[in-house]
Amino acid sequence: WYQRRVRVEDGSLKRLGEKVEIIEKETIQHKDKVAALRQQEVEEEAARKEEERRAYEEVMRAQEAEYERHLQNMLKQEEERNKQYLDKLKKEERQRDIKRKLAMF
């Protein structure tokens, strides 16, 4: 009776030990999965931040280009106004020269 009970308890302990090993293996696998998921989250967050940075830089480049076009247009308008003013001054100067020449006669 005692030997049978010892064998049964030994068998129970053996099965219990096997269950503990299985649980330990599953725990390790679970920890590995959690670590892999965390790493994936970190990588996805880094990729998202990189995409946001690229999008921001693209927007900034577009704004800079728009501002540059605006400045070029303003410069062209200013050059046109200066040209028109110079043409007007030249025309007035010619008219004064003509009047001076006519006044001499």
C-alpha positions in Angstrom: 0.0 0.0 0.0 2.8 2.4 1.0 4.8 1.6 -2.1 1.8 2.1 -4.3 1.1 5.4 -2.7 4.7 6.5 -3.1 4.6 5.5 -6.8 1.3 7.4 -7.3 2.7 10.4 -5.5 6.0 10.1 -7.5 3.9 9.9 -10.6 1.8 12.9 -9.5 5.0 14.9 -8.7 6.4 13.9 -12.1 3.3 15.0 -13.9 3.3 18.2 -11.8 6.9 18.8 -12.7 6.1 18.3 -16.3 3.2 20.8 -16.0 5.5 23.3 -14.4 8.0 22.9 -17.2 5.3 23.4 -19.8 4.0 26.5 -17.9 7.6 27.8 -17.7 8.1 27.2 -21.5 4.7 28.9 -22.2 5.7 31.8 -19.9 9.0 32.2 -21.8 7.1 32.1 -25.1 4.6 34.6 -23.9 7.4 37.0 -22.7 9.1 36.6 -26.1 5.8 37.4 -27.8 5.3 40.5 -25.6 8.8 41.6 -26.2 8.3 41.2 -30.0 5.1 43.1 -29.9 6.7 45.9 -27.9 9.6 46.0 -30.4 7.1 46.1 -33.2 5.3 49.0 -31.5 8.5 50.9 -31.1 9.4 50.3 -34.8 5.9 51.4 -35.9 6.1 54.5 -33.7 9.6 55.3 -35.2 8.2 54.8 -38.7 5.2 57.0 -37.9 7.4 59.8 -36.5 9.7 59.5 -39.6 6.7 59.8 -41.9 5.4 62.8 -39.9 8.8 64.4 -40.2 8.9 63.8 -43.9 5.4 65.2 -44.4 6.3 68.3 -42.3 9.5 68.8 -44.4 7.5 68.5 -47.6 4.9 71.0 -46.4 7.7 73.4 -45.4 9.4 73.0 -48.8 6.1 73.8 -50.5 5.6 76.8 -48.3 9.2 78.0 -49.0 8.6 77.5 -52.7 5.4 79.5 -52.6 7.0 82.3 -50.6 9.9 82.3 -53.1 7.4 82.6 -56.0 5.7 85.4 -54.1 8.9 87.3 -53.6 9.8 86.8 -57.3 6.5 88.2 -58.4 6.9 91.2 -56.1 10.4 91.7 -57.5 9.1 91.6 -61.1 6.3 94.0 -60.2 8.8 96.4 -58.6 11.1 96.1 -61.6 8.2 96.9 -63.9 7.2 99.9 -61.8 10.8 101.1 -61.9 11.0 100.6 -65.7 7.7 102.5 -66.2 9.0 105.3 -63.9 12.3 105.5 -65.8 10.4 105.6 -69.1 8.2 108.4 -67.8 11.3 110.3 -66.7 13.0 109.8 -70.0 9.9 111.0 -71.8 9.6 114.1 -69.6 13.4 114.8 -70.2 12.9 114.6 -74.0 9.9 116.9 -73.8 12.0 119.4 -71.8 14.8 119.1 -74.3 12.4 119.8 -77.1 10.9 122.8 -75.3 14.4 124.1 -74.6 15.4 123.8 -78.2 12.1 125.4 -79.4 12.7 128.2 -76.8 16.1 128.9 -78.3 14.6 129.7 -81.7 
